[in-house]
Amino acid sequence: MTQLLVKEIMTKETKSISPDTVLPEAHQAMIMNNIRRLPVVKGDKLMGIVTLSDIQQASPSDATSLSVWELNYLLVKLTIKEIMTSPVMTICEDDSVNRAANMMLDNKFGGVPVVNSVGRLVGMVTESDIFRMVAERGID
């Protein structure tokens, strides 16, 4: 039986953001694209990753005493490089789906950036990609 490779199931059309992107813009990108994680890229280099959870933790609680204007002022100054996870754990596009699934399980990740042999971002593999593969193949 041949091993299924990450590049066969990953999402190739990956949205990414710059480390200088401000928090509200990144949050909006996640909402508009219905995604929970964004790779952070500068040029061709993968710098980190930011998740919806990271953004929610960086946002002020409802119990704050700051006004709406003060909150907005602070949020538009907060850049992704200040809250992203870096360095980021990645998987190679030529690794097996089994390796990706185990990495995600062991680290409690919902998704991992996929890189090629020279370390360039080429996609994302997520729990949904793995679930889709199982459903499509009818694996019992």
MDTraj code that builds the backbone (N, CA, C; nanometers):
import mdtraj as md
import numpy as np

residues = "MET THR GLN LEU LEU VAL LYS GLU ILE MET THR LYS GLU THR LYS SER ILE SER PRO ASP THR VAL LEU PRO GLU ALA HIS GLN ALA MET ILE MET ASN ASN ILE ARG ARG LEU PRO VAL VAL LYS GLY ASP LYS LEU MET GLY ILE VAL THR LEU SER ASP ILE GLN GLN ALA SER PRO SER ASP ALA THR SER LEU SER VAL TRP GLU LEU ASN TYR LEU LEU VAL LYS LEU THR ILE LYS GLU ILE MET THR SER PRO VAL MET THR ILE CYS GLU ASP ASP SER VAL ASN ARG ALA ALA ASN MET MET LEU ASP ASN LYS PHE GLY GLY VAL PRO VAL VAL ASN SER VAL GLY ARG LEU VAL GLY MET VAL THR GLU SER ASP ILE PHE ARG MET VAL ALA GLU ARG GLY ILE ASP".split()
xyz = np.array([
    [0.0844, -0.1184, 0.0000],
    [0.0000, 0.0000, 0.0000],
    [0.0891, 0.1250, 0.0000],
    [0.0629, 0.2178, -0.0899],
    [0.1433, 0.3394, -0.0980],
    [0.0953, 0.4416, 0.0044],
    [0.1918, 0.5175, 0.0531],
    [0.1577, 0.6231, 0.1496],
    [0.1036, 0.7440, 0.0767],
    [-0.0004, 0.8014, 0.1328],
    [-0.0564, 0.9244, 0.0804],
    [0.0305, 1.0398, 0.1281],
    [0.0639, 1.1310, 0.0390],
    [0.1507, 1.2430, 0.0733],
    [0.0693, 1.3675, 0.1063],
    [0.1278, 1.4534, 0.1895],
    [0.0635, 1.5774, 0.2319],
    [0.0207, 1.6597, 0.1107],
    [0.1053, 1.6678, 0.0073],
    [0.0733, 1.7508, -0.1093],
    [-0.0519, 1.7044, -0.1826],
    [-0.0941, 1.5804, -0.1568],
    [-0.2130, 1.5277, -0.2231],
    [-0.3427, 1.5712, -0.1541],
    [-0.3348, 1.6141, -0.0289],
    [-0.4574, 1.6517, 0.0425],
    [-0.4569, 1.7947, 0.0949],
    [-0.3428, 1.8608, 0.0926],
    [-0.3313, 1.9943, 0.1520],
    [-0.4140, 2.0970, 0.0743],
    [-0.4406, 2.2068, 0.1393],
    [-0.5037, 2.3211, 0.0747],
    [-0.3923, 2.4040, 0.0130],
    [-0.3942, 2.4161, -0.1184],
    [-0.2855, 2.4848, -0.1887],
    [-0.3070, 2.6348, -0.1954],
    [-0.4298, 2.6787, -0.2064],
    [-0.4608, 2.8218, -0.2152],
    [-0.4614, 2.8798, -0.0738],
    [-0.3428, 2.9001, -0.0200],
    [-0.3281, 2.9444, 0.1183],
    [-0.3231, 3.0955, 0.1277],
    [-0.4066, 3.1506, 0.2128],
    [-0.4001, 3.2931, 0.2440],
    [-0.2864, 3.3115, 0.3429],
    [-0.2136, 3.4209, 0.3303],
    [-0.1074, 3.4520, 0.4255],
    [-0.1085, 3.6020, 0.4500],
    [-0.0378, 3.6438, 0.5549],
    [-0.0297, 3.7851, 0.5869],
    [0.1141, 3.8227, 0.6182],
    [0.1386, 3.9510, 0.6173],
    [0.2698, 4.0060, 0.6494],
    [0.2810, 4.0237, 0.8010],
    [0.4024, 4.0189, 0.8558],
    [0.4182, 4.0422, 0.9998],
    [0.3765, 4.1831, 1.0410],
    [0.3708, 4.2759, 0.9466],
    [0.3322, 4.4139, 0.9774],
    [0.1813, 4.4382, 0.9674],
    [0.1058, 4.3354, 0.9345],
    [-0.0401, 4.3472, 0.9294],
    [-0.0914, 4.3776, 1.0695],
    [-0.1879, 4.4681, 1.0783],
    [-0.2448, 4.4997, 1.2103],
    [-0.3525, 4.3976, 1.2452],
    [-0.3728, 4.3813, 1.3746],
    [-0.4628, 4.2790, 1.4265],
    [-0.6018, 4.2840, 1.3639],
    [-0.6696, 4.3994, 1.3567],
    [-0.8045, 4.3998, 1.2985],
    [-0.8075, 4.3516, 1.1530],
    [-0.7044, 4.3839, 1.0773],
    [-0.6979, 4.3415, 0.9375],
    [-0.6820, 4.1893, 0.9274],
    [-0.5985, 4.1316, 1.0123],
    [-0.5805, 3.9858, 1.0137],
    [-0.7106, 3.9168, 1.0551],
    [-0.7756, 3.9721, 1.1560],
    [-0.9023, 3.9149, 1.2026],
    [-1.0063, 3.9186, 1.0907],
    [-1.0135, 4.0299, 1.0211],
    [-1.1065, 4.0442, 0.9090],
    [-1.0750, 3.9432, 0.7989],
    [-0.9475, 3.9210, 0.7693],
    [-0.9076, 3.8239, 0.6671],
    [-0.9536, 3.6832, 0.7055],
    [-0.9433, 3.6502, 0.8331],
    [-0.9887, 3.5183, 0.8792],
    [-1.1397, 3.5048, 0.8640],
    [-1.2121, 3.6079, 0.9013],
    [-1.3583, 3.6038, 0.8915],
    [-1.4020, 3.5936, 0.7452],
    [-1.3448, 3.6783, 0.6608],
    [-1.3839, 3.6816, 0.5187],
    [-1.3527, 3.5498, 0.4471],
    [-1.2460, 3.4832, 0.4874],
    [-1.2041, 3.3587, 0.4219],
    [-1.2450, 3.2334, 0.4986],
    [-1.3150, 3.2529, 0.6115],
    [-1.3618, 3.1411, 0.6937],
    [-1.2475, 3.0457, 0.7308],
    [-1.1394, 3.1041, 0.7848],
    [-1.0232, 3.0255, 0.8254],
    [-0.9854, 3.0597, 0.9692],
    [-0.9120, 2.9694, 1.0330],
    [-0.8743, 2.9879, 1.1734],
    [-0.7258, 3.0096, 1.1950],
    [-0.6483, 3.0052, 1.0876],
    [-0.5040, 3.0269, 1.1027],
    [-0.4491, 3.0883, 0.9748],
    [-0.3503, 3.1741, 0.9940],
    [-0.2852, 3.2405, 0.8804],
    [-0.1340, 3.2302, 0.8943],
    [-0.0669, 3.1765, 0.7933],
    [0.0789, 3.1811, 0.7940],
    [0.1234, 3.3268, 0.7803],
    [0.2318, 3.3606, 0.8476],
    [0.2874, 3.4958, 0.8414],
    [0.4131, 3.4868, 0.7549],
    [0.4119, 3.5616, 0.6433],
    [0.5173, 3.5508, 0.5435],
    [0.5753, 3.6886, 0.5140],
    [0.7074, 3.6927, 0.5030],
    [0.7763, 3.8152, 0.4610],
    [0.8610, 3.7773, 0.3416],
    [0.8252, 3.8308, 0.2250],
    [0.8911, 3.7884, 0.1012],
    [0.8555, 3.6429, 0.0760],
    [0.9567, 3.5585, 0.0615],
    [0.9341, 3.4144, 0.0442],
    [0.9545, 3.3369, 0.1732],
    [0.9801, 3.4078, 0.2838],
    [1.0155, 3.3410, 0.4087],
    [0.8953, 3.3303, 0.5036],
    [0.8712, 3.2086, 0.5502],
    [0.7671, 3.1846, 0.6501],
    [0.8213, 3.2300, 0.7852],
    [0.7574, 3.3302, 0.8425],
    [0.8042, 3.3908, 0.9679],
    [0.7351, 3.3333, 1.0919],
    [0.6104, 3.2891, 1.0753],
    [0.5334, 3.2412, 1.1893],
    [0.3931, 3.2061, 1.1473],
    [0.3069, 3.1938, 1.2476],
    [0.1659, 3.1647, 1.2224],
    [0.0842, 3.2367, 1.3290],
    [-0.0330, 3.2807, 1.2905],
    [-0.1252, 3.3427, 1.3862],
    [-0.2592, 3.2703, 1.3720],
    [-0.3197, 3.2413, 1.4863],
    [-0.4472, 3.1709, 1.4878],
    [-0.5574, 3.2626, 1.5382],
    [-0.6797, 3.2211, 1.5146],
    [-0.7939, 3.2956, 1.5647],
    [-0.7864, 3.3069, 1.7165],
    [-0.7410, 3.2019, 1.7808],
    [-0.7237, 3.2030, 1.9260],
    [-0.6219, 3.3079, 1.9693],
    [-0.5112, 3.3218, 1.8947],
    [-0.4101, 3.4242, 1.9243],
    [-0.4728, 3.5632, 1.9191],
    [-0.5539, 3.5854, 1.8174],
    [-0.6178, 3.7156, 1.7996],
    [-0.7174, 3.7428, 1.9112],
    [-0.7945, 3.6414, 1.9471],
    [-0.8921, 3.6590, 2.0547],
    [-0.8233, 3.6855, 2.1882],
    [-0.7116, 3.6188, 2.2137],
    [-0.6375, 3.6412, 2.3385],
    [-0.5730, 3.7790, 2.3421],
    [-0.5367, 3.8330, 2.2262],
    [-0.4745, 3.9657, 2.2211],
    [-0.5772, 4.0777, 2.2300],
    [-0.7025, 4.0449, 2.2049],
    [-0.8091, 4.1448, 2.2114],
    [-0.8492, 4.1686, 2.3561],
    [-0.8909, 4.2906, 2.3894],
    [-0.9294, 4.3204, 2.5273],
    [-1.0593, 4.2505, 2.5664],
    [-1.0748, 4.2256, 2.6947],
    [-1.1974, 4.1618, 2.7428],
    [-1.3098, 4.2650, 2.7466],
    [-1.4315, 4.2176, 2.7575],
    [-1.5478, 4.3066, 2.7671],
    [-1.5474, 4.3853, 2.8977],
    [-1.4669, 4.3422, 2.9945],
    [-1.4639, 4.4072, 3.1254],
    [-1.3667, 4.5255, 3.1315],
    [-1.3089, 4.5611, 3.0189],
    [-1.2119, 4.6706, 3.0186],
    [-1.2782, 4.8051, 3.0488],
    [-1.2009, 4.8933, 3.1055],
    [-1.2533, 5.0271, 3.1359],
    [-1.2186, 5.1270, 3.0251],
    [-1.1529, 5.0803, 2.9200],
    [-1.1179, 5.1685, 2.8089],
    [-1.2410, 5.1976, 2.7223],
    [-1.2434, 5.3139, 2.6633],
    [-1.3536, 5.3476, 2.5729],
    [-1.3335, 5.2768, 2.4391],
    [-1.4373, 5.2770, 2.3580],
    [-1.4310, 5.2157, 2.2253],
    [-1.3208, 5.2807, 2.1425],
    [-1.3058, 5.4121, 2.1529],
    [-1.2042, 5.4834, 2.0748],
    [-1.0638, 5.4459, 2.1220],
    [-1.0463, 5.4334, 2.2531],
    [-0.9153, 5.3944, 2.3055],
    [-0.8806, 5.2518, 2.2626],
    [-0.9799, 5.1629, 2.2665],
    [-0.9578, 5.0246, 2.2242],
    [-0.9189, 5.0181, 2.0772],
    [-0.9933, 5.0870, 1.9932],
    [-0.9628, 5.0864, 1.8496],
    [-0.8245, 5.1425, 1.8227],
    [-0.7874, 5.2475, 1.8925],
    [-0.6553, 5.3070, 1.8763],
    [-0.5456, 5.2050, 1.9091],
    [-0.5637, 5.1321, 2.0182],
    [-0.4637, 5.0320, 2.0583],
    [-0.4582, 4.9154, 1.9602],
    [-0.5751, 4.8679, 1.9161],
    [-0.5801, 4.7523, 1.8274],
    [-0.5192, 4.7804, 1.6903],
    [-0.5382, 4.9005, 1.6386],
    [-0.4817, 4.9295, 1.5064],
    [-0.3305, 4.9507, 1.5126],
    [-0.2747, 4.9569, 1.6302],
    [-0.1290, 4.9672, 1.6453],
    [-0.0638, 4.8307, 1.6692],
    [-0.1436, 4.7320, 1.7079],
    [-0.0911, 4.5988, 1.7390],
    [-0.0696, 4.5205, 1.6096],
    [0.0555, 4.4842, 1.5826],
    [0.0864, 4.4097, 1.4607],
    [0.0960, 4.2604, 1.4892],
    [0.0803, 4.1836, 1.3843],
    [0.0827, 4.0380, 1.3948],
    [0.2173, 3.9875, 1.4447],
    [0.3272, 4.0550, 1.4097],
    [0.4583, 4.0078, 1.4571],
    [0.4671, 4.0090, 1.6091],
    [0.3808, 4.0869, 1.6747],
    [0.3808, 4.0940, 1.8209],
    [0.3048, 3.9784, 1.8864],
    [0.2190, 3.9103, 1.8106],
    [0.1395, 3.8030, 1.8713],
    [0.1565, 3.6677, 1.8032],
    [0.2245, 3.6637, 1.6880],
    [0.2371, 3.5376, 1.6140],
    [0.3241, 3.4365, 1.6887],
    [0.3061, 3.3111, 1.6553],
    [0.3914, 3.2047, 1.7063],
    [0.5086, 3.1913, 1.6102],
    [0.6278, 3.2024, 1.6652],
    [0.7487, 3.1940, 1.5841],
    [0.8621, 3.1417, 1.6717],
    [0.9421, 3.0484, 1.6244],
    [0.9334, 2.9845, 1.4943],
    [0.8100, 2.8944, 1.4864],
    [0.7724, 2.8629, 1.3658],
    [0.6535, 2.7824, 1.3420],
    [0.6940, 2.6410, 1.3006],
    [0.6212, 2.5435, 1.3522],
    [0.6444, 2.4050, 1.3139],
    [0.5795, 2.3825, 1.1772],
    [0.6519, 2.3201, 1.0867],
    [0.6015, 2.2960, 0.9509],
    [0.6127, 2.1480, 0.9166],
    [0.5530, 2.1141, 0.8037],
    [0.5677, 1.9795, 0.7484],
    [0.5993, 1.9949, 0.6001],
    [0.6756, 1.9017, 0.5474],
    [0.7153, 1.9055, 0.4065],
    [0.6035, 1.8457, 0.3206],
    [0.5868, 1.9000, 0.2024],
    [0.4814, 1.8527, 0.1122],
    [0.4997, 1.7054, 0.0742],
    [0.6218, 1.6542, 0.0830],
    [0.6489, 1.5149, 0.0471],
    [0.6430, 1.4196, 0.1667],
    [0.6084, 1.4711, 0.2852],
    [0.5879, 1.3851, 0.4024],
    [0.4536, 1.3144, 0.3912],
    [0.4388, 1.2074, 0.4667],
    [0.3144, 1.1307, 0.4625],
    [0.2043, 1.2014, 0.5420],
    [0.0820, 1.1759, 0.5024],
    [-0.0336, 1.2289, 0.5752],
    [-0.0325, 1.1735, 0.7174],
    [0.0116, 1.0495, 0.7339],
    [0.0196, 0.9898, 0.8664],
    [0.1136, 1.0702, 0.9567],
    [0.2274, 1.1117, 0.9032],
    [0.3223, 1.1937, 0.9807],
    [0.2584, 1.3275, 1.0182],
    [0.1877, 1.3882, 0.9235],
    [0.1212, 1.5159, 0.9509],
    [0.0159, 1.4990, 1.0598],
    [-0.0630, 1.3935, 1.0504],
    [-0.1684, 1.3693, 1.1493],
    [-0.1079, 1.3474, 1.2874],
    [-0.0004, 1.2709, 1.2949],
    [0.0647, 1.2469, 1.4239],
    [0.1257, 1.3744, 1.4809],
    [0.1859, 1.4573, 1.3959],
    [0.2425, 1.5848, 1.4414],
    [0.1320, 1.6733, 1.4990],
    [0.0199, 1.6778, 1.4296],
    [-0.0914, 1.7607, 1.4753],
    [-0.1492, 1.7069, 1.6065],
    [-0.1634, 1.5778, 1.6166],
    [-0.2143, 1.5169, 1.7409],
    [-0.1183, 1.5389, 1.8577],
    [0.0095, 1.5129, 1.8343],
    [0.1093, 1.5251, 1.9413],
    [0.1209, 1.6684, 1.9943],
    [0.1014, 1.7665, 1.9060],
    [0.1190, 1.9068, 1.9442],
    [-0.0121, 1.9814, 1.9643],
    [-0.1237, 1.9090, 1.9463],
    [-0.2575, 1.9689, 1.9600],
    [-0.2761, 2.0875, 1.8659],
    [-0.2329, 2.0682, 1.7402],
    [-0.2496, 2.1689, 1.6352],
    [-0.3699, 2.1314, 1.5501],
    [-0.4421, 2.2316, 1.5030],
    [-0.5519, 2.2084, 1.4096],
    [-0.5069, 2.2157, 1.2654],
    [-0.3850, 2.2648, 1.2443],
    [-0.3312, 2.2772, 1.1098],
    [-0.1837, 2.3123, 1.1147],
    [-0.1152, 2.2809, 1.0057],
    [0.0295, 2.3034, 0.9972],
    [0.0634, 2.3588, 0.8587],
    [0.1482, 2.4628, 0.8528],
    [0.1939, 2.5105, 0.7226],
    [0.2765, 2.4023, 0.6511],
    [0.2582, 2.3948, 0.5206],
    [0.3297, 2.2972, 0.4387],
    [0.4344, 2.3725, 0.3569],
    [0.5581, 2.3222, 0.3602],
    [0.6679, 2.3838, 0.2854],
    [0.7237, 2.2851, 0.1832],
    [0.7908, 2.3405, 0.0813],
    [0.8565, 2.2551, -0.0176],
    [0.9995, 2.2258, 0.0279],
    [1.0785, 2.1653, -0.0606],
    [1.2140, 2.1225, -0.0234],
    [1.3079, 2.2391, 0.0086],
    [1.2745, 2.3604, -0.0351],
    [1.3583, 2.4768, -0.0044],
    [1.2971, 2.5635, 0.1058],
    [1.1926, 2.5120, 0.1712],
    [1.1340, 2.5818, 0.2849],
    [1.0328, 2.6898, 0.2500],
    [0.9886, 2.6944, 0.1261],
    [0.8902, 2.7945, 0.0832],
    [0.7486, 2.7438, 0.1109],
    [0.6623, 2.8304, 0.1634],
    [0.5235, 2.7946, 0.1920],
    [0.4515, 2.7564, 0.0636],
    [0.3903, 2.6363, 0.0639],
    [0.3158, 2.5906, -0.0540],
    [0.1722, 2.5527, -0.0210],
    [0.1346, 2.5572, 0.1076],
    [-0.0017, 2.5231, 0.1446],
    [-0.0175, 2.5071, 0.2944],
    [-0.1344, 2.4586, 0.3327],
    [-0.1666, 2.4268, 0.4720],
    [-0.2341, 2.2908, 0.4724],
    [-0.2054, 2.2131, 0.5750],
    [-0.2802, 2.0890, 0.5953],
    [-0.3497, 2.1033, 0.7303],
    [-0.4787, 2.0749, 0.7305],
    [-0.5598, 2.0933, 0.8504],
    [-0.6349, 1.9655, 0.8845],
    [-0.6957, 1.9664, 1.0021],
    [-0.7811, 1.8538, 1.0413],
    [-0.8885, 1.8307, 0.9361],
    [-0.9435, 1.9375, 0.8838],
    [-1.0494, 1.9249, 0.7825],
    [-0.9989, 1.8531, 0.6578],
    [-0.8757, 1.8811, 0.6159],
    [-0.8187, 1.8120, 0.4992],
    [-0.8083, 1.6618, 0.5255],
    [-0.7662, 1.6272, 0.6454],
    [-0.7514, 1.4854, 0.6813],
    [-0.8883, 1.4193, 0.6920],
    [-0.9852, 1.4857, 0.7555],
    [-1.1221, 1.4316, 0.7650],
    [-1.1820, 1.4119, 0.6258],
    [-1.1598, 1.5104, 0.5368],
    [-1.2110, 1.5012, 0.4005],
    [-1.1533, 1.3800, 0.3282],
    [-1.0215, 1.3581, 0.3467],
    [-0.9553, 1.2451, 0.2834],
    [-1.0139, 1.1134, 0.3336],
    [-1.0368, 1.1039, 0.4632],
    [-1.0945, 0.9818, 0.5206],
    [-1.2349, 0.9593, 0.4649],
    [-1.3150, 1.0634, 0.4611],
    [-1.4528, 1.0525, 0.4112],
    [-1.4563, 1.0137, 0.2633],
    [-1.3709, 1.0754, 0.1833],
    [-1.3686, 1.0472, 0.0387],
    [-1.3186, 0.9072, 0.0071],
    [-1.2282, 0.8558, 0.0862],
    [-1.1727, 0.7227, 0.0612],
    [-1.2551, 0.6127, 0.1266],
    [-1.3513, 0.6534, 0.2082],
    [-1.4360, 0.5543, 0.2737],
    [-1.3590, 0.4646, 0.3673],
    [-1.2606, 0.5232, 0.4361],
    [-1.1777, 0.4450, 0.5292],
    [-1.2605, 0.4096, 0.6516],
    [-1.2660, 0.2799, 0.6811],
    [-1.3408, 0.2326, 0.7995],
    [-1.2497, 0.2095, 0.9166],
])
top = md.Topology()
chain = top.add_chain()
for i, resn in enumerate(residues, 1):
    res = top.add_residue(resn, chain, resSeq=i)
    for name in ("N", "CA", "C"):
        top.add_atom(name, md.element.get_by_symbol(name[0]), res)
traj = md.Trajectory(xyz[None], top)
